[in-house]
């Protein structure tokens, strides 16, 4: 677990032009950061800030990240999410005060023909990475999060679930995975009466499409039946599992397990085990929900996330600390803690 610096500007850009330092100012952001999201390979991350800007950083070597693109918008962005890598460099951005979601895609530049003055010859620099606004999805309610459907189906559908303040989750699909400027509303599910506060897809894309959605302290697993064109609540998690609003949900990859693990973050970090019921007619339930593990904390848990194997859980809290949890033979143990830096 290492900390790497980020550079707001390339070292070649001096202080006089930008009013700030290059390498010496590494890792310092001059405005409030609303959200930050890494891509699948952790080679890039995108960050939104209070100054209505979205900055994209690319990995430089193994010890630092440099800013490769900057997008200025009229709205503040509350949530960012990268699409699965096989669809290209695409990310979505949900507005803070508006009712829109923006879809951005990296543009491909054709080198200039011979005999013409290129941009590098005119300005003395190289071509810059640019992200183009492909689509603005307008909603009936304010978005509270974003979740791209993971995995690669044979149909190659690029699917985005958008939870909203009216308690609904709107699922959009790109009509053509190669052209992400056209999206259509595929389905809507009413998750609760209050605002949706957290959402996560089932990463096992060979199973029936499933979402876990939290509205305040209530949370349930929804499954989409394509023959009926609707979402059905398959099971509910205990409402008394948390005392405060659920801020984050994470569905672990199964990796051969016969059950699912779902992590929740609120006033504590909790892990639930969801096991399919063999005799559904006798019990009347499709899944058996058990509490796998719980860790109480004096601070609020902001985010939970699994590694690609579903064996290590990461959590961050309001005190600025990051924890890593892993299960031994009997129980989940903290294997690493990254304290906050002054």
C-alpha positions in Angstrom: 0.0 0.0 0.0 1.8 3.1 -1.2 1.1 6.7 -1.8 2.0 8.2 -5.1 2.1 11.9 -6.0 -0.1 13.5 -8.5 1.0 16.5 -10.6 -1.5 19.1 -11.5 0.6 20.3 -14.4 3.4 18.7 -16.4 6.9 19.8 -15.1 7.5 21.7 -18.3 4.9 24.2 -17.4 6.3 26.9 -15.2 5.1 29.0 -12.3 4.7 32.3 -14.2 2.1 30.9 -16.7 -0.1 29.0 -14.2 0.6 30.7 -10.9 1.5 27.5 -9.2 4.4 25.0 -9.0 4.8 21.9 -11.1 6.7 19.1 -9.3 6.8 21.0 -6.0 3.0 21.2 -5.9 2.5 17.5 -6.5 -0.4 16.0 -4.6 -2.0 19.3 -3.7 -5.4 20.3 -5.0 -6.6 23.9 -4.5 -10.3 23.2 -4.4 -12.7 20.8 -2.7 -12.8 17.3 -4.4 -16.2 15.8 -4.8 -15.4 12.4 -6.2 -12.5 10.3 -7.6 -12.7 7.1 -9.6 -10.0 4.8 -11.0 -10.4 2.9 -14.2 -10.2 -0.9 -14.2 -6.4 -1.1 -14.7 -5.7 1.8 -12.3 -3.7 3.5 -15.1 -6.0 6.5 -15.0 -8.3 8.2 -12.6 -10.8 11.0 -13.0 -11.6 13.6 -10.4 -14.3 16.2 -10.0 -13.9 19.4 -7.9 -15.8 22.4 -6.6 -14.5 24.6 -9.5 -16.8 22.8 -12.0 -13.8 20.9 -13.5 -13.2 17.3 -14.2 -9.5 16.4 -14.4 -8.2 13.1 -15.8 -4.8 11.8 -14.6 -2.7 9.2 -16.2 0.0 7.0 -14.6 3.6 8.1 -15.2 6.0 5.3 -14.4 5.3 3.6 -11.0 5.5 6.5 -8.7 3.3 9.4 -10.0 0.3 10.5 -12.0 0.2 13.5 -14.4 -2.9 15.4 -15.5 -3.6 14.5 -19.1 -7.0 16.2 -19.7 -9.2 18.9 -18.1 -12.9 19.4 -18.7 -14.8 22.5 -17.7 -18.5 22.3 -17.1 -21.4 24.5 -16.1 -22.4 22.1 -13.3 -20.7 20.6 -10.3 -20.2 16.8 -10.5 -21.0 14.6 -7.5 -20.2 11.2 -8.9 -17.9 9.6 -11.5 -17.7 6.1 -12.9 -15.6 4.4 -15.5 -17.2 2.0 -18.0 -15.8 -1.5 -18.4 -12.4 -1.4 -20.2 -13.5 -3.4 -23.3 -15.7 -0.5 -24.3 -12.8 1.9 -24.4 -12.0 5.0 -22.3 -15.5 6.1 -21.3 -16.7 7.5 -18.1 -20.0 9.0 -16.8 -20.5 12.0 -14.6 -23.6 12.8 -12.5 -24.4 16.4 -11.6 -24.7 17.6 -8.0 -27.6 20.1 -8.3 -28.9 19.2 -11.8 -30.8 16.3 -13.2 -28.3 15.2 -15.8 -25.6 12.6 -16.4 -22.8 13.3 -18.9 -21.1 10.6 -20.9 -17.5 11.3 -22.0 -15.3 9.3 -24.4 -11.6 9.8 -25.3 -11.2 11.1 -28.8 -8.7 9.7 -31.3 -6.6 12.3 -33.1 -5.3 11.7 -36.7 -1.7 12.9 -37.1 -1.4 15.9 -39.4 -0.4 15.3 -43.0 3.2 15.9 -44.0 4.0 19.5 -45.1 1.6 21.1 -42.6 2.5 22.8 -39.3 1.4 20.5 -36.6 0.2 21.6 -33.1 3.5 20.4 -31.6 5.4 22.6 -34.0 3.3 25.6 -33.3 3.2 25.4 -29.5 6.3 23.3 -28.9 4.3 20.5 -27.1 2.7 17.2 -27.9 -0.9 16.3 -28.6 -3.1 16.4 -25.5 -5.5 13.8 -24.5 -9.1 15.0 -24.9 -12.4 13.6 -23.7 -15.5 14.5 -25.8 -19.0 15.0 -24.4 -20.9 12.3 -26.3 -24.3 12.4 -24.5 -26.2 14.3 -21.9 -28.8 12.0 -20.3 -31.7 14.1 -18.8 -33.5 12.6 -15.9 -36.8 13.4 -14.0 -35.0 13.4 -10.7 -31.5 14.3 -9.3 -29.0 11.4 -9.7 -27.4 10.1 -6.5 -24.9 7.7 -8.0 -23.7 5.7 -11.0 -23.1 2.1 -11.7 -21.9 0.6 -15.0 -22.9 -3.1 -15.5 -19.6 -5.1 -15.3 -18.5 -7.9 -17.5 -18.9 -8.6 -21.2 -22.0 -10.2 -22.5 -22.1 -11.7 -26.0 -24.5 -8.8 -27.0 -21.9 -6.3 -25.8 -24.5 -4.0 -24.2 -23.1 -0.9 -22.4 -25.5 -0.6 -19.5 -25.6 2.2 -16.9 -27.8 2.2 -13.8 -28.6 5.6 -12.3 -30.1 5.8 -8.8 -32.1 8.9 -8.1 -33.6 11.0 -5.3 -37.2 9.9 -6.1 -36.3 6.3 -5.1 -36.1 5.0 -8.6 -33.2 3.4 -10.5 -33.2 4.2 -14.2 -31.2 1.7 -16.3 -30.0 3.1 -19.7 -28.4 1.2 -22.5 -26.2 2.4 -25.4 -27.9 1.5 -28.7 -24.5 0.9 -30.3 -21.4 0.0 -28.1 -19.2 1.5 -30.8 -21.1 4.8 -30.8 -22.0 6.0 -27.3 -23.8 9.2 -28.4 -27.2 7.4 -28.4 -28.8 6.0 -25.2 -32.2 4.7 -24.4 -34.1 4.0 -21.2 -34.2 0.2 -20.9 -36.0 -0.3 -17.6 -37.0 1.4 -14.3 -37.3 -0.1 -10.8 -38.9 1.6 -7.8 -36.4 0.7 -5.0 -38.0 2.7 -2.2 -39.9 5.8 -1.1 -36.9 7.8 -0.1 -33.8 8.7 -2.1 -31.5 6.0 -3.3 -28.2 6.3 -1.4 -26.1 3.4 -2.7 -26.1 0.8 -5.5 -24.0 -2.1 -6.8 -24.2 -4.6 -9.7 -23.8 -8.3 -9.3 -20.3 -8.7 -11.0 -21.1 -12.3 -12.0 -22.5 -11.3 -15.4 -23.3 -15.0 -16.4 -26.1 -15.0 -13.8 -29.4 -13.2 -14.0 -28.8 -9.3 -14.0 -29.0 -8.3 -10.4 -28.7 -5.0 -8.4 -28.5 -4.3 -4.7 -30.0 -0.9 -3.9 -30.1 1.0 -0.6 -32.6 3.7 0.2 -31.6 5.1 3.6 -31.4 2.1 5.9 -33.4 -0.2 3.6 -31.7 -2.4 1.1 -32.7 -5.2 -1.2 -31.6 -7.3 -4.1 -33.4 -6.9 -7.4 -33.3 -9.2 -10.4 -34.3 -8.3 -13.9 -36.4 -10.8 -15.8 -36.1 -10.0 -19.5 -39.2 -12.1 -20.5 -41.4 -9.9 -18.3 -39.4 -6.6 -18.8 -39.4 -5.8 -15.1 -37.3 -5.9 -12.0 -38.4 -8.1 -9.1 -37.3 -7.8 -5.5 -35.8 -11.3 -4.8 -34.7 -10.7 -1.2 -34.3 -8.0 1.4 -31.5 -7.4 3.8 -32.3 -6.7 7.5 -33.4 -3.0 8.0 -31.9 -3.0 11.4 -28.4 -3.8 10.2 -27.4 -0.2 10.3 -28.4 2.7 12.5 -27.7 5.4 9.9 -28.0 5.9 6.1 -26.1 3.3 4.0 -23.4 5.2 2.1 -21.9 2.5 0.0 -22.5 -1.1 -1.3 -20.1 -3.5 -2.8 -20.9 -6.9 -4.4 -18.0 -9.3 -4.3 -16.9 -11.5 -7.3 -17.9 -15.1 -6.4 -14.7 -16.7 -7.9 -16.3 -20.2 -7.6 -18.1 -19.7 -4.3 -21.6 -21.1 -4.0 -22.8 -18.0 -2.2 -22.5 -14.2 -2.6 -20.8 -11.7 -0.3 -22.2 -8.1 -0.1 -20.5 -5.4 1.9 -22.3 -2.4 3.3 -20.9 0.8 4.7 -22.7 3.1 7.2 -22.1 3.5 10.9 -20.2 0.2 10.6 -18.7 -2.1 8.0 -20.9 -5.2 7.5 -20.6 -8.3 5.2 -23.7 -10.4 4.4 -23.7 -13.9 2.9 -26.5 -14.6 0.5 -26.9 -18.3 -0.4 -29.4 -19.6 -3.0 -32.1 -21.8 -1.5 -32.2 -25.3 -3.0 -35.8 -26.1 -2.1 -37.5 -22.8 -3.0 -41.1 -24.2 -2.8 -40.7 -25.4 0.8 -39.1 -22.2 2.2 -40.8 -19.7 -0.1 -37.5 -17.7 -0.3 -35.0 -17.6 -3.1 -32.0 -16.7 -1.0 -30.9 -17.2 2.6 -29.4 -14.0 4.1 -26.9 -14.3 6.9 -24.7 -11.8 8.7 -21.1 -12.8 7.8 -19.2 -10.2 9.8 -19.6 -6.7 11.3 -17.1 -4.2 12.6 -18.3 -1.3 14.6 -16.6 2.1 14.3 -16.9 5.5 15.9 -16.8 7.2 12.5 -19.0 7.0 9.4 -18.0 4.6 6.7 -18.0 6.4 3.4 -16.9 3.7 0.9 -16.4 -0.1 0.6 -14.8 -1.9 -2.3 -13.7 -5.5 -3.0 -10.5 -6.6 -4.8 -10.9 -8.5 -8.1 -10.8 -11.9 -6.3 -13.5 -10.9 -3.8 -11.1 -11.9 -0.9 -10.0 -8.5 0.4 -12.4 -5.7 1.4 -11.3 -2.1 1.5 -13.2 0.6 3.5 -12.7 4.3 4.1 -14.2 6.4 6.9 -14.8 10.0 7.8 -11.6 10.1 9.8 -9.6 9.8 6.6 -8.4 6.3 7.3 -8.4 3.3 4.9 -8.7 -0.2 6.2 -8.1 -3.6 4.5 -9.9 -6.6 5.7 -9.3 -10.3 4.9 -10.8 -13.5 6.2 -8.6 -16.1 7.9 -9.8 -19.6 8.8 -12.5 -18.4 11.1 -13.0 -14.6 11.0 -12.3 -11.4 9.2 -9.2 -9.5 10.3 -7.7 -6.1 9.6 -4.5 -6.7 7.6 -3.6 -3.1 6.9 -4.5 0.4 7.9 -3.5 3.6 6.1 -3.7 6.5 8.5 -4.7 10.0 7.4 -1.9 12.4 6.5 -1.8 16.0 7.8 
